[in-house]
Amino acid sequence: MKPDSVPATLVLENEDRLQELVQLLKARGFRLGIVRCNQPLLRQALSRRLREMVSGKIDLAEIELGGPVQSLREAIKYRLPAGNGARALFVYGFEKSIPSEGDCPALHALNNARELYAQDFSFPFVLWLPDYAVNRLAREAPDFWSWRSGVYEFCAEPDVLDRVLEETTTRAPGFAMSAAEKRERVAVLEGLLKDYRELPEGNKEIAAQARILLQLGQLLLDLYQYQKSLDSFQKSLELGQRIRDEWHVALTLNNMGDLARQQGDFQTARDSYRQSLELFRKVGDEKWVALTLRDMGNLARQQGDLEVAGDYYRQSLDLFRKIGDDWWVALILDVIADFAQQQGDLETAGDYYRQSLELFRKTGDEKWVGITLNDMGSLARQQGDVETARDYYRQSLELFRKVGDEWRIAMTLRDMGGLARQQGDLETARDYYRQSLELFQKVGDEKWVGITLLDMGDLARQQGDLESARDYYTQSLELFQKIGDERWMSLLESSLEALKSK
């Protein structure tokens, strides 16, 4: 956060609470204070004001942890040499050691070493943490928590929240984020939403909540948490309707269409997309009209209505050409190429892929150059041109490694495994599948972990290793049961049933 973006003044209620915290800092001996603060920008404003209040009276040391630590105590001792003269200590950044979900060794260590903190730190010790981290600390380090002298919670500062909202929600979620990063973003947005709900309610605050809920829904959809995603979208939709923000309502309906389509609820998806399209046309947003037409094309294609899908794609392409957006023209060309490939019109598919590739290169988007090369590899593979397919996959893989997109690296390795398997090189196929599986596990994409386990089960079955096949299928089935994807569950149940007759 830029220093000049930190507010110079605080609301009166926060000034009063800072006075309470000053009283803790004046105490003798070890005292544990916990400050609940979701926004780093607000934390900077509060800590700056505190330094002013105790200047010349209390020697205050401050430690910012730049990353996760196994032992908070050891990390602080390393950064705070003996004889430093501090009379009080502020610690920031410990939330980097506290994930929003999963095991947390740092909290176990904190709880087990409780007695040592009083020995090592003979002055007030204040931890600044966001809500989710405070809640986890209270649950999972109860002995340490019981030593607290106070929990200090500050009210939201409107100017701070507006700046944080702009910074947080303009960084849209996507494949470039790992599942762990998406979960952490969810925790940040939930804290931001809580803070906005504490403000007096006006149209501005309602619009901010609607915006946060929309991005929460998108992230939760990416994490396959379908019900939570739907809940967020519905709340976002209600708020958008309440303040008559038709553009926001249209965007939320579009996302609800994506959710319904991903779950196989095609009628709901169609209704959501149609309402979204109507509103985007009403507000005159041609780009989102084009995007929604593309989404409707994807839906029609998924339902097998290829003529309708082709019509929607052509309308979308015409609009993007009218707008003059080369990047989106390139993307729709790639979609149409894939569509032609699905229909068996491989020559047309190749022509569209080449046009798409040329435009992505013109825009300088190396990631999408890589994606299009990967698609062209799959086309060459379908045409039986193994060497060309392998070359495209290798070029694609190099680009994804260059841009650091591990999800796409995993996808390309899986494709290369499929190509090797098609060639009968089963050992090479297994190696590619294993590399792909490890990366999907690393980025936390459970759906694609499940699909790759299914691939490995099919490969083991092809090699006659039925026990390994059963194990892979079972692991895959368990993941899809966790996600709640009935289509993949049905496929895996059939695969396991087929093994029984072997």
ABEGO torsion letter per residue (X at the ends): XBAAABBABBBAAAAAAAAAAAAAAABBEBBBBBBBBABAAAAAAAAAAAAAAABGABBBBBBBBABBBABAAAAAAAABBBGAGBABBBBBGAAAABBABEBBAAAAAAAAAAAAAAAABABBBBBBBBAAAAAAAAAABAAAAAABABBBBBBBBAAAAAAAAAAAAABBBBAABBAAAAAAAAAAAAAAAAAAAABBBBAAAAAAAAAAAAAAAAAAAAAGBAAAAAAAAAAAAAAAAAAGBAAAAAAAAAAAAAAAAAAGBAAAAAAAAAAAAAAAAAAGBAAAAAAAAAAAAAAAAAAGBAAAAAAAAAAAAAAAAAAGBAAAAAAAAAAAAAAAAAAGBAAAAAAAAAAAAAAAAAAGBAAAAAAAAAAAAAAAAAAGBAAAAAAAAAAAAAAAAAAGBAAAAAAAAAAAAAAAAAAGBAAAAAAAAAAAAAAAAAAGBAAAAAAAAAAAAAAAAAAGBAAAAAAAAAAAAAAAAAAGBAAAAAAAAAAAAAAAAX
